Amino acid sequence: MLALTYATNTEWFTILLHLVMAMVAGGLIGLERSYHGRPAGFRTHTLVCIASSLLMLVTMYQDQWFGATALEVVRIDPTRMAQGIMTGIGFLGAGVIMKSGLNVRGLTTAASIWITAAIGILAGVGLYSALIIASILTLLTLTVFRKIEVKMPTQIFAHHTVVFSREKYLSESEIRALLSQNGFSAANISYKFNAEKNQLNYRMTARTMDEENIEKLARNLMNLSSVVEFDISMVED
């Protein structure tokens, strides 16, 4: 049977400080996610951070529920609790990662949930200097690095499908030349022939460095009388 003890005023204040610091740090990170319309936002990050801090407090105040005498026999490793938290938070992070076709979203939010749990652990053990530094670096990564990422030159990928009538189809070399003229390169080209409709389908991954080339390619494809239909689907992060 566990011995019930009453915490002193100092202990109450210390516990409150740990949890409030976790709430503030998790809330700030969550606000950034909510601002960008992510499903795991303000409340989710706040709760994750508080929960991590709370679980670490369980190990920090183990003498309150084990008793000083029992601690001489039982040895509890606080790092095991931290390992359990970081392992368990992976399930929550996996829940915000969504894949739709070639598009994958939620990786950054999953990473922010993971680091929020780590910040909560810092709050739980009272490492406030590390907590403040980690929170600032996390917010800088989510805000400033976003602006840097937007300005950086990056390859744009698209899943491209184009359908030709059998009598007027373009060869693979002609398709590649057409894409090259519009600022694209093609990879993983596959063929599909529809005997019922007498049509030839090309499927490929198209790559460009300029987003404006997408409209340019679409406009030129519409001007080709041999094209029955086409589709250009962007691949998002």
C-alpha positions as MATLAB code, in Angstrom:
seq = 'MLALTYATNTEWFTILLHLVMAMVAGGLIGLERSYHGRPAGFRTHTLVCIASSLLMLVTMYQDQWFGATALEVVRIDPTRMAQGIMTGIGFLGAGVIMKSGLNVRGLTTAASIWITAAIGILAGVGLYSALIIASILTLLTLTVFRKIEVKMPTQIFAHHTVVFSREKYLSESEIRALLSQNGFSAANISYKFNAEKNQLNYRMTARTMDEENIEKLARNLMNLSSVVEFDISMVED';
ca = [
       0.000    0.000    0.000;
       1.369    3.399   -1.000;
       2.007    5.858    1.768;
       0.171    9.147    1.251;
       2.227   12.233    1.980;
       1.509   15.928    1.735;
       3.726   18.048   -0.445;
       5.200   21.191    1.042;
       4.416   24.629   -0.346;
       7.824   24.653   -2.034;
       7.094   21.349   -3.767;
       3.697   22.589   -4.923;
       5.333   25.689   -6.407;
       8.074   23.638   -8.078;
       5.563   21.226   -9.633;
       3.409   24.131  -10.806;
       6.441   25.857  -12.317;
       7.434   22.713  -14.234;
       3.947   22.262  -15.670;
       3.437   25.946  -16.514;
       6.775   26.082  -18.346;
       5.730   23.000  -20.321;
       2.346   24.556  -21.101;
       3.915   27.802  -22.346;
       6.567   26.065  -24.472;
       4.118   23.591  -25.989;
       1.531   26.314  -26.553;
       3.963   28.544  -28.462;
       4.949   25.730  -30.800;
       1.298   24.735  -31.193;
       0.303   28.296  -32.099;
       2.692   28.232  -35.042;
       1.165   24.956  -36.261;
      -2.400   26.258  -35.788;
      -1.558   29.456  -37.688;
      -0.617   27.340  -40.714;
      -3.810   25.316  -40.488;
      -2.363   22.031  -39.262;
      -4.757   19.554  -37.580;
      -2.368   19.007  -34.649;
      -2.055   22.567  -33.404;
      -2.291   24.684  -30.269;
      -4.111   22.331  -27.898;
      -2.422   19.150  -29.142;
       1.108   20.478  -28.676;
       0.240   21.991  -25.309;
      -1.182   18.719  -24.006;
       1.762   16.697  -25.329;
       4.242   18.980  -23.589;
       2.333   19.006  -20.278;
       1.890   15.228  -20.357;
       5.606   14.671  -20.959;
       6.461   17.005  -18.097;
       3.929   15.315  -15.827;
       5.308   11.845  -16.516;
       8.839   12.992  -15.775;
       7.635   14.518  -12.511;
       6.510   11.023  -11.536;
      10.137    9.914  -11.579;
      11.484   13.154  -10.072;
       9.228   12.724   -7.016;
       9.440    8.968   -6.740;
      10.165    9.259   -3.011;
       6.593   10.573   -2.595;
       5.065    7.292   -3.733;
       7.816    4.767   -2.978;
       9.015    6.035    0.364;
      12.589    6.717    1.378;
      13.080    3.217    2.786;
      11.884    1.514   -0.381;
      14.193    3.633   -2.534;
      17.161    2.000   -0.824;
      16.042   -1.316   -2.290;
      14.397   -0.210   -5.536;
      16.334    1.775   -8.109;
      14.294    3.639  -10.744;
      15.987    4.989  -13.864;
      14.292    8.275  -14.937;
      15.716    7.882  -18.443;
      13.481    4.862  -18.984;
      10.451    7.078  -18.543;
      11.888    9.492  -21.107;
      12.457    6.616  -23.539;
       8.888    5.436  -23.025;
       7.525    8.935  -23.672;
       9.482    9.371  -26.900;
       8.475    5.907  -28.120;
       4.802    6.419  -27.310;
       4.672    9.858  -28.904;
       5.604    8.217  -32.195;
       2.068    6.833  -32.474;
       0.612   10.337  -32.154;
       3.083   11.687  -34.695;
       2.215    8.924  -37.145;
      -1.449    9.901  -36.870;
      -0.856   13.350  -38.408;
       1.082   12.002  -41.404;
      -1.305   11.608  -44.320;
      -0.603   10.156  -47.757;
      -2.918   10.828  -50.654;
      -1.676    9.410  -53.923;
       1.850   10.760  -54.396;
       1.400   13.501  -51.802;
       2.616   13.166  -48.211;
       1.652   15.786  -45.631;
       2.187   16.205  -41.911;
       5.868   15.275  -41.597;
       6.822   18.650  -40.128;
       3.902   18.561  -37.685;
       4.901   15.038  -36.612;
       8.449   16.262  -36.010;
       7.167   19.263  -34.025;
       5.067   16.936  -31.823;
       8.126   14.778  -31.214;
      10.355   17.694  -30.193;
       7.524   19.158  -28.090;
       7.522   15.918  -26.097;
      11.276   16.282  -25.606;
      10.783   19.870  -24.393;
       8.138   18.604  -21.987;
      10.693   16.161  -20.571;
      13.091   19.069  -20.011;
      10.318   20.910  -18.165;
       9.616   17.839  -16.069;
      13.191   17.507  -14.845;
      13.593   21.271  -14.389;
      16.226   21.976  -17.070;
      14.763   25.388  -17.864;
      17.820   26.768  -19.666;
      17.752   23.858  -22.118;
      13.954   24.191  -22.376;
      14.150   27.874  -23.339;
      16.926   27.274  -25.884;
      15.115   24.288  -27.413;
      11.829   26.213  -27.633;
      13.478   29.190  -29.347;
      15.330   26.963  -31.818;
      12.149   25.027  -32.582;
      10.149   28.210  -33.246;
      12.959   29.585  -35.415;
      13.012   26.349  -37.412;
       9.251   26.432  -37.957;
       9.072   30.142  -38.885;
      12.354   31.534  -40.207;
      13.421   28.330  -41.929;
      10.040   28.244  -43.699;
      10.853   31.576  -45.360;
      14.333   30.369  -46.285;
      12.880   27.162  -47.722;
      10.427   29.108  -49.895;
      13.219   31.264  -51.371;
      15.572   28.357  -52.005;
      15.687   26.951  -55.543;
      14.036   23.566  -55.438;
      12.922   20.895  -57.844;
       9.174   20.649  -58.430;
       7.790   17.186  -59.164;
       4.517   16.325  -60.853;
       2.758   13.113  -61.777;
       2.009   13.556  -65.463;
      -0.397   11.546  -67.599;
      -1.117   12.272  -71.263;
      -3.456   10.344  -73.569;
      -3.120   10.224  -77.376;
      -5.295    8.731  -80.059;
      -3.649    5.751  -81.717;
      -3.446    7.463  -85.102;
      -1.721   10.631  -83.835;
       0.368    9.584  -80.844;
       3.844   10.969  -80.077;
       6.802    8.662  -79.522;
       8.675    8.622  -76.217;
      11.521   10.690  -77.669;
       9.004   13.253  -78.929;
       7.345   13.359  -75.494;
      10.710   13.989  -73.845;
      11.494   16.706  -76.372;
       8.115   18.360  -75.727;
       8.713   18.336  -71.990;
      12.245   19.685  -72.441;
      10.919   22.592  -74.517;
       8.635   23.471  -71.616;
      11.340   23.277  -68.961;
      10.638   19.712  -67.756;
      12.529   16.472  -67.649;
      10.791   13.094  -67.459;
      11.501    9.915  -65.518;
       9.807    6.546  -65.021;
       7.800    6.723  -68.244;
       5.285    3.887  -68.594;
       2.873    2.957  -71.391;
      -0.711    1.789  -71.392;
      -2.768    0.992  -74.457;
      -6.570    1.080  -74.262;
      -7.825   -1.156  -77.088;
     -11.460   -0.324  -76.412;
     -10.913    3.419  -76.889;
      -7.957    2.974  -79.257;
      -5.812    5.290  -77.121;
      -2.215    5.280  -75.875;
      -1.519    6.534  -72.351;
       1.844    7.802  -71.124;
       2.485    8.048  -67.386;
       5.607    9.623  -65.950;
       7.170   11.749  -63.245;
       7.931   15.231  -64.571;
      10.439   17.558  -62.937;
      11.058   21.301  -63.293;
      12.731   24.164  -61.428;
      10.108   26.800  -62.246;
       6.453   26.521  -61.178;
       5.383   28.702  -64.128;
       6.432   25.896  -66.471;
       3.381   23.915  -65.334;
       0.968   26.388  -66.914;
       3.204   26.616  -69.971;
       3.158   22.851  -70.455;
      -0.609   22.653  -69.944;
      -1.212   25.399  -72.508;
       0.961   23.697  -75.133;
      -0.676   20.321  -74.531;
      -4.117   21.854  -75.073;
      -2.946   23.198  -78.435;
      -2.002   19.720  -79.663;
      -4.856   18.144  -81.614;
      -3.424   14.656  -80.989;
      -3.853   14.980  -77.206;
      -7.138   13.453  -76.012;
      -6.630   14.365  -72.354;
      -3.846   15.028  -69.870;
      -3.301   15.410  -66.147;
      -0.566   17.208  -64.179;
      -0.730   16.499  -60.433;
       1.730   18.246  -58.153;
       3.678   16.195  -55.623;
       3.603   18.045  -52.260;
       5.886   17.632  -49.235;
];
